Amino acid sequence: MYNFGVVMTEEEKKLVNTFETKLRHLIYLYDELKRENAELKQLLHMEKLRNETVQAEFKNLETNYTNLKTATAISLNGSDVKETKLRLSKLVREVDKCIALLSE
């Protein structure tokens, strides 16, 4: 405790002591919260990376599923020719859209 040439009563000394104790405790709590915040930020970053990986895997599986459906529809023996024609028409439209986007 610093005096700075000021004479304090016992009660004032106790108040300053209590204040210093509470201030130290607040600083400790602040440091703990800062540490916890850093840990949570790291955890959030890891979860974001995991989410991106799952999203990419989902898109890949979705593409594979669409391709499988198309291959199955194309390989039919004529029992479901109408559905096959619709799927092929859809694919042709998608290819036309892609070509149009590339032309721009």
Secondary structure as the mmCIF struct_conf table of DSSP 4:
data_model
#
loop_
_struct_conf.conf_type_id
_struct_conf.id
_struct_conf.beg_label_comp_id
_struct_conf.beg_label_asym_id
_struct_conf.beg_label_seq_id
_struct_conf.end_label_comp_id
_struct_conf.end_label_asym_id
_struct_conf.end_label_seq_id
TURN_TY1_P TURN_TY1_P1 PHE A 4 GLY A 5
HELX_RH_AL_P HELX_RH_AL_P1 GLU A 10 ILE A 74
TURN_TY1_P TURN_TY1_P2 SER A 75 SER A 75
BEND BEND1 GLY A 78 GLY A 78
TURN_TY1_P TURN_TY1_P3 SER A 79 ASP A 80
HELX_RH_AL_P HELX_RH_AL_P2 VAL A 81 SER A 103
#
